Amino acid sequence: MKLVEPPSCRSASTIVFIGKNGRGNWVVQEQSGLYGGLFVNRAQAVKYALFENHHHPETIIELPHEIELDMTRSTRADRDQARE
C-alpha cells in the first residue's frame, strides 16, 4: 500500500467552503472572506470555487451543515491598511 502525502499549503491558495444556506442556495466562501457567492446549484458553486482557487479541488471543503455567505469579513490587507 502506497502512502500519499496530503497536498502542501504551497500548492494552492486557501481553503474554500461550499454548502447550502438556510434558504437552500449553494454558498461558496473563501476562509478569510476574500471571495464568495450564492448559487442555485452545486455544480455552479463548485465551478466558481475551482475558478477562484486556480483549480485546486483539494482545497474545497463541502460542509454538511448550513453555511451563510458573510461578505462583511475584512481581509488581512484591509486590517493592515486600517492600522496605518
Backbone bond lengths (Angstrom), bond angles and torsions (degrees), N, CA, C in turn:
res aa  C-N    CA-C-N  psi(-1)  N-CA   C-N-CA  omega(-1)  CA-C   N-CA-C  phi
1 M - - - 1.447 - - 1.516 108.72 -
2 K 1.315 116.78 127.37 1.451 122.18 -179.08 1.524 109.84 -91.17
3 L 1.328 117.06 128.91 1.458 121.30 176.81 1.523 109.42 -85.08
4 V 1.305 115.67 136.79 1.458 121.19 -179.91 1.515 108.17 -114.02
5 E 1.323 115.51 128.92 1.456 119.76 178.36 1.517 109.64 -76.42
6 P 1.339 117.49 146.61 1.462 119.69 175.87 1.517 109.58 -66.83
7 P 1.326 117.22 156.87 1.457 119.12 -178.86 1.522 110.69 -62.61
8 S 1.308 115.59 143.87 1.459 119.04 179.43 1.512 109.70 -76.47
9 C 1.308 115.79 157.63 1.461 120.79 179.22 1.524 110.56 -66.58
10 R 1.311 117.17 -22.96 1.457 120.44 -178.82 1.518 112.03 -76.86
11 S 1.335 117.53 -19.06 1.452 119.72 -176.87 1.524 112.61 -74.86
12 A 1.288 118.12 -16.83 1.453 121.67 -179.92 1.515 109.88 -149.07
13 S 1.297 115.64 169.27 1.448 119.77 -176.54 1.522 112.33 -74.80
14 T 1.295 118.02 -88.93 1.452 121.61 -173.56 1.519 110.98 -134.27
15 I 1.303 114.98 174.05 1.464 121.40 178.68 1.528 109.52 -77.20
16 V 1.322 115.40 139.89 1.458 122.18 177.11 1.521 107.43 -122.38
17 F 1.323 116.28 126.52 1.459 121.58 178.81 1.512 109.74 -98.48
18 I 1.340 116.11 138.98 1.455 120.43 171.08 1.525 107.83 -130.49
19 G 1.316 114.88 150.49 1.460 121.14 178.91 1.508 109.12 175.07
20 K 1.315 115.80 -179.16 1.464 120.93 179.88 1.519 110.56 -96.83
21 N 1.336 114.85 146.20 1.456 119.23 174.37 1.529 109.54 -92.59
22 G 1.315 116.77 -176.49 1.456 121.96 -177.01 1.516 114.28 -65.74
23 R 1.335 117.74 -16.77 1.457 121.96 179.90 1.528 112.67 -101.03
24 G 1.336 116.10 4.87 1.457 120.02 176.96 1.512 115.44 88.53
25 N 1.340 117.57 1.75 1.461 120.77 176.14 1.522 109.66 -80.86
26 W 1.315 116.31 152.73 1.456 121.02 175.37 1.518 108.77 -86.05
27 V 1.322 115.56 135.50 1.456 122.96 -178.03 1.527 109.36 -115.92
28 V 1.318 115.71 137.68 1.462 122.67 169.75 1.515 105.97 -118.17
29 Q 1.337 116.47 130.28 1.465 120.83 -179.30 1.523 109.36 -142.90
30 E 1.312 117.22 117.42 1.457 121.39 173.65 1.514 107.35 -69.85
31 Q 1.325 118.01 144.00 1.465 122.27 -169.00 1.518 114.50 -55.12
32 S 1.319 119.19 -33.55 1.466 119.78 -179.25 1.520 112.33 -101.05
33 G 1.330 117.35 6.76 1.455 120.73 177.80 1.510 114.12 84.51
34 L 1.319 117.43 12.57 1.460 121.32 -178.44 1.524 111.89 -61.79
35 Y 1.331 117.08 -38.20 1.454 121.37 176.52 1.518 109.45 -152.11
36 G 1.314 114.86 164.35 1.451 120.98 179.32 1.510 110.11 177.91
37 G 1.329 116.22 173.96 1.445 119.69 179.26 1.514 111.75 -174.78
38 L 1.325 114.68 169.83 1.466 123.17 176.84 1.520 108.62 -111.17
39 F 1.328 116.40 140.46 1.455 121.52 -175.97 1.523 110.04 -138.41
40 V 1.327 116.12 152.99 1.467 120.03 -178.84 1.516 112.65 -83.43
41 N 1.347 117.44 -18.56 1.465 118.59 178.37 1.528 110.85 -144.90
42 R 1.315 114.52 162.67 1.464 121.66 -176.47 1.524 111.72 -64.13
43 A 1.332 116.38 -40.59 1.464 120.65 -177.49 1.528 111.18 -58.28
44 Q 1.324 117.22 -44.16 1.464 119.96 179.78 1.530 111.52 -69.24
45 A 1.326 116.91 -34.92 1.468 120.69 177.55 1.527 110.47 -64.19
46 V 1.321 116.69 -44.98 1.469 120.88 179.58 1.527 110.16 -66.21
47 K 1.324 117.17 -41.76 1.462 120.95 179.09 1.527 110.63 -58.72
48 Y 1.327 116.61 -45.35 1.470 121.45 178.43 1.525 111.06 -63.69
49 A 1.325 116.92 -45.91 1.464 120.99 -179.64 1.531 110.76 -59.91
50 L 1.318 117.20 -43.08 1.461 121.00 179.03 1.530 111.38 -65.25
51 F 1.315 117.11 -39.93 1.459 120.38 178.30 1.527 110.42 -62.92
52 E 1.320 115.93 -47.07 1.463 120.54 -176.13 1.524 113.09 -69.60
53 N 1.341 118.32 -31.35 1.467 119.20 -178.30 1.527 112.15 -100.59
54 H 1.343 116.34 19.90 1.463 122.73 174.90 1.534 112.55 61.29
55 H 1.316 115.08 40.70 1.475 123.75 173.44 1.533 113.31 61.38
56 H 1.318 115.14 52.99 1.462 121.85 174.73 1.530 108.68 -117.07
57 P 1.336 117.91 82.76 1.463 120.07 -177.46 1.520 113.45 -61.70
58 E 1.323 117.59 -22.40 1.464 120.60 -179.58 1.526 112.80 -68.90
59 T 1.322 117.38 -12.73 1.469 119.89 179.63 1.525 112.69 -101.05
60 I 1.331 117.20 4.84 1.464 121.50 178.77 1.520 108.85 -97.79
61 I 1.319 115.26 125.83 1.460 121.29 -179.83 1.527 108.86 -118.04
62 E 1.329 115.39 120.57 1.465 119.99 176.46 1.522 108.27 -89.53
63 L 1.309 115.93 122.83 1.460 121.40 -176.47 1.523 111.31 -87.79
64 P 1.334 117.29 139.59 1.463 120.50 179.14 1.527 112.85 -81.85
65 H 1.317 116.84 -10.01 1.465 121.28 -179.56 1.524 109.85 -113.02
66 E 1.327 116.55 170.73 1.460 120.66 -179.16 1.524 111.01 -64.60
67 I 1.329 114.53 146.83 1.457 122.03 175.79 1.524 107.22 -134.84
68 E 1.307 116.67 136.54 1.455 121.26 177.78 1.522 108.82 -110.00
69 L 1.316 116.21 140.06 1.450 121.59 179.04 1.524 109.23 -68.68
70 D 1.311 117.04 125.46 1.459 122.38 -179.90 1.517 108.82 -121.96
71 M 1.310 117.04 98.06 1.463 121.40 179.37 1.532 111.31 -96.34
72 T 1.333 117.02 12.04 1.469 120.19 178.72 1.513 112.08 -92.19
73 R 1.324 117.24 -9.82 1.458 119.96 179.21 1.513 109.77 -64.52
74 S 1.312 116.03 140.94 1.460 118.95 175.84 1.522 109.27 -94.96
75 T 1.313 115.60 147.09 1.453 120.43 177.63 1.515 109.30 -82.00
76 R 1.300 116.89 166.63 1.468 121.94 178.77 1.532 109.97 -58.52
77 A 1.328 118.02 -39.86 1.459 121.32 179.80 1.528 110.44 -63.52
78 D 1.347 116.76 -40.63 1.458 120.27 177.30 1.520 111.04 -61.88
79 R 1.337 116.44 -44.23 1.478 119.53 -179.50 1.508 111.27 -65.63
80 D 1.335 117.28 -40.66 1.464 120.59 179.00 1.529 110.81 -64.97
81 Q 1.322 116.83 -39.95 1.460 120.30 -179.76 1.522 110.52 -67.51
82 A 1.320 118.06 -36.05 1.464 121.45 179.87 1.524 111.86 -66.88
83 R 1.331 116.58 -28.28 1.459 120.60 -179.85 1.524 112.55 -74.36
84 E 1.335 116.70 -23.67 1.474 120.57 -176.20 1.495 113.19 -72.91
